[in-house]
């Protein structure tokens, strides 16, 4: 729809400002936020075009919910509708038609990452630092050797053990999103830690924006194919797939 240079638009967010930095200043690019809003509208139409709830691809529902301000309510209605509630099904479809796009001002997420790589043709890595997990472990002191003949003294101490989280890296390319174990594989990187995005590296790769945005169905289909491709990288066990599981995985890409 619109276009922007390296100077971010007035209505932007941290993620989009950082992704613009992957290319040199004053590089012509398609506006990710406006185009992602259009992708949201076209995905809405595709979901509403399917008459039966169980015929809607689960990942597509999760993707739409992740882009919607009414995501929690939609998730509740979807679950009840899949359970056989006709009223919940009707309410779900009504709320789908009235949902509002949520990644506009400060918040950024997965769909915008896909939009940037599809529209502006710049590969990049998103590294995610999961929140550290803590647990209270009981620690008993080791006993003296049996030969010493001393009684073992047991002490119990509650210690807060902080497990160092493993860095997750996802490579975004037009048509595919996959895990990237090699730190040196990518030239451009944005990091998400503590719910906040940080620009890590990049700035030399010229963007090659599409001639048309999502008004062209071919471009939108590429966006949808690219978004769906992460299902393999998520490594969800067989039989555990579901809208709630996919939705939870997509939430890890959200921040300011």
WOMOPE-V492778 format. One record per residue. N is the residue number from 1. SS is DSSP state (H for helix, E for strand, C for the rest). OMEGA is omega in degrees with one decimal (* if undefined). Layout:
n:N ss:SS omega:OMEGA
n:N ss:SS omega:OMEGA
//
This chain:
n:1 ss:C omega:-179.2
n:2 ss:C omega:177.9
n:3 ss:E omega:178.8
n:4 ss:E omega:175.9
n:5 ss:C omega:-179.7
n:6 ss:C omega:175.4
n:7 ss:C omega:-174.5
n:8 ss:C omega:176.9
n:9 ss:C omega:-178.3
n:10 ss:C omega:177.3
n:11 ss:C omega:-177.4
n:12 ss:C omega:175.2
n:13 ss:C omega:-176.2
n:14 ss:H omega:-179.2
n:15 ss:H omega:-178.0
n:16 ss:H omega:177.8
n:17 ss:H omega:179.3
n:18 ss:H omega:-178.8
n:19 ss:H omega:176.6
n:20 ss:H omega:-177.7
n:21 ss:C omega:177.8
n:22 ss:C omega:-178.7
n:23 ss:C omega:-179.2
n:24 ss:C omega:177.8
n:25 ss:C omega:178.0
n:26 ss:C omega:174.5
n:27 ss:C omega:178.4
n:28 ss:C omega:178.1
n:29 ss:E omega:172.5
n:30 ss:E omega:-177.1
n:31 ss:C omega:-174.8
n:32 ss:H omega:-175.5
n:33 ss:H omega:-179.8
n:34 ss:H omega:-180.0
n:35 ss:H omega:178.8
n:36 ss:H omega:174.8
n:37 ss:H omega:177.9
n:38 ss:H omega:176.2
n:39 ss:H omega:176.9
n:40 ss:H omega:-179.9
n:41 ss:H omega:-178.2
n:42 ss:H omega:176.0
n:43 ss:H omega:175.4
n:44 ss:H omega:-179.2
n:45 ss:H omega:-179.8
n:46 ss:H omega:179.8
n:47 ss:H omega:-179.4
n:48 ss:H omega:-179.7
n:49 ss:H omega:179.1
n:50 ss:C omega:-173.8
n:51 ss:C omega:-176.4
n:52 ss:C omega:-178.2
n:53 ss:H omega:-174.9
n:54 ss:H omega:178.6
n:55 ss:H omega:178.4
n:56 ss:C omega:177.8
n:57 ss:C omega:-174.7
n:58 ss:H omega:-179.3
n:59 ss:H omega:179.1
n:60 ss:H omega:177.5
n:61 ss:H omega:180.0
n:62 ss:H omega:178.9
n:63 ss:H omega:179.1
n:64 ss:H omega:179.7
n:65 ss:H omega:-179.7
n:66 ss:H omega:-179.6
n:67 ss:H omega:-173.3
n:68 ss:E omega:175.5
n:69 ss:C omega:-178.0
n:70 ss:C omega:-171.7
n:71 ss:H omega:-176.7
n:72 ss:H omega:179.8
n:73 ss:H omega:178.6
n:74 ss:H omega:179.4
n:75 ss:H omega:178.5
n:76 ss:H omega:-179.3
n:77 ss:H omega:178.6
n:78 ss:H omega:-179.7
n:79 ss:H omega:179.3
n:80 ss:H omega:178.5
n:81 ss:H omega:177.4
n:82 ss:H omega:177.7
n:83 ss:C omega:175.5
n:84 ss:C omega:-179.4
n:85 ss:C omega:179.7
n:86 ss:H omega:179.4
n:87 ss:H omega:179.4
n:88 ss:H omega:178.3
n:89 ss:H omega:178.8
n:90 ss:H omega:179.4
n:91 ss:H omega:177.9
n:92 ss:H omega:-179.2
n:93 ss:H omega:177.9
n:94 ss:H omega:-179.0
n:95 ss:H omega:175.0
n:96 ss:H omega:-177.3
n:97 ss:H omega:-177.4
n:98 ss:H omega:-175.6
n:99 ss:C omega:-179.4
n:100 ss:C omega:178.4
n:101 ss:E omega:-172.3
n:102 ss:C omega:-175.9
n:103 ss:C omega:-174.1
n:104 ss:C omega:-171.1
n:105 ss:C omega:-173.1
n:106 ss:C omega:-174.4
n:107 ss:C omega:176.3
n:108 ss:E omega:-177.8
n:109 ss:C omega:-171.7
n:110 ss:H omega:-176.0
n:111 ss:H omega:179.2
n:112 ss:H omega:175.3
n:113 ss:H omega:178.5
n:114 ss:H omega:180.0
n:115 ss:H omega:-178.7
n:116 ss:H omega:-177.1
n:117 ss:H omega:180.0
n:118 ss:H omega:-174.4
n:119 ss:H omega:-173.8
n:120 ss:H omega:171.3
n:121 ss:C omega:176.4
n:122 ss:C omega:178.5
n:123 ss:C omega:177.6
n:124 ss:E omega:179.6
n:125 ss:E omega:171.7
n:126 ss:E omega:177.7
n:127 ss:E omega:-175.4
n:128 ss:E omega:175.7
n:129 ss:E omega:179.8
n:130 ss:C omega:177.9
n:131 ss:C omega:-178.7
n:132 ss:C omega:178.4
n:133 ss:E omega:179.0
n:134 ss:E omega:178.2
n:135 ss:E omega:178.0
n:136 ss:E omega:-178.6
n:137 ss:E omega:175.4
n:138 ss:E omega:-179.0
n:139 ss:E omega:179.0
n:140 ss:C omega:179.8
n:141 ss:C omega:-179.2
n:142 ss:C omega:-178.4
n:143 ss:C omega:175.0
n:144 ss:C omega:179.3
n:145 ss:C omega:-178.7
n:146 ss:H omega:-178.0
n:147 ss:H omega:-179.2
n:148 ss:H omega:177.8
n:149 ss:C omega:-179.2
n:150 ss:C omega:177.3
n:151 ss:C omega:176.7
n:152 ss:C omega:177.5
n:153 ss:C omega:-178.4
n:154 ss:C omega:175.0
n:155 ss:C omega:179.6
n:156 ss:C omega:-179.6
n:157 ss:E omega:175.5
n:158 ss:E omega:-179.4
n:159 ss:E omega:177.4
n:160 ss:E omega:-177.4
n:161 ss:E omega:178.9
n:162 ss:E omega:179.8
n:163 ss:E omega:180.0
n:164 ss:C omega:-176.8
n:165 ss:C omega:179.2
n:166 ss:C omega:-179.8
n:167 ss:E omega:175.7
n:168 ss:E omega:179.9
n:169 ss:E omega:178.7
n:170 ss:E omega:179.1
n:171 ss:E omega:179.4
n:172 ss:E omega:176.6
n:173 ss:E omega:178.0
n:174 ss:C omega:178.9
n:175 ss:C omega:-177.1
n:176 ss:E omega:172.0
n:177 ss:E omega:-175.6
n:178 ss:E omega:179.3
n:179 ss:E omega:-179.9
n:180 ss:C omega:-178.9
n:181 ss:C omega:-175.5
n:182 ss:C omega:-178.1
n:183 ss:C omega:-175.3
n:184 ss:C omega:-175.0
n:185 ss:C omega:-171.5
n:186 ss:C omega:177.7
n:187 ss:C omega:-176.8
n:188 ss:C omega:-178.0
n:189 ss:E omega:170.3
n:190 ss:E omega:-175.3
n:191 ss:E omega:177.5
n:192 ss:E omega:179.4
n:193 ss:E omega:179.8
n:194 ss:C omega:179.1
n:195 ss:C omega:-178.1
n:196 ss:E omega:178.8
n:197 ss:E omega:176.7
n:198 ss:E omega:176.8
n:199 ss:E omega:-176.8
n:200 ss:E omega:179.8
n:201 ss:E omega:-178.4
n:202 ss:C omega:176.8
n:203 ss:C omega:-175.6
n:204 ss:C omega:-174.4
n:205 ss:C omega:-179.9
n:206 ss:C omega:175.0
n:207 ss:C omega:177.0
n:208 ss:C omega:-172.6
n:209 ss:C omega:176.8
n:210 ss:C omega:176.7
n:211 ss:C omega:179.8
n:212 ss:C omega:178.4
n:213 ss:C omega:-174.0
n:214 ss:C omega:170.4
n:215 ss:C omega:174.1
n:216 ss:C omega:-176.5
n:217 ss:H omega:179.5
n:218 ss:H omega:178.3
n:219 ss:H omega:178.2
n:220 ss:H omega:179.0
n:221 ss:H omega:176.7
n:222 ss:H omega:176.0
n:223 ss:H omega:-177.6
n:224 ss:H omega:177.7
n:225 ss:H omega:179.3
n:226 ss:H omega:179.5
n:227 ss:H omega:-178.5
n:228 ss:H omega:-173.3
n:229 ss:C omega:-178.5
n:230 ss:H omega:-178.2
n:231 ss:H omega:178.9
n:232 ss:H omega:-177.4
n:233 ss:H omega:-178.6
n:234 ss:H omega:175.4
n:235 ss:C omega:177.3
n:236 ss:C omega:-179.1
n:237 ss:C omega:179.1
n:238 ss:C omega:-179.5
n:239 ss:C omega:-179.6
n:240 ss:C omega:-178.3
n:241 ss:C omega:178.3
n:242 ss:C omega:-179.0
n:243 ss:H omega:-179.6
n:244 ss:H omega:179.3
n:245 ss:H omega:177.6
n:246 ss:H omega:-179.8
n:247 ss:H omega:177.8
n:248 ss:H omega:178.2
n:249 ss:H omega:-179.7
n:250 ss:H omega:-179.6
n:251 ss:H omega:-179.2
n:252 ss:C omega:178.8
n:253 ss:C omega:-174.2
n:254 ss:C omega:178.0
n:255 ss:E omega:-179.4
n:256 ss:C omega:*
//
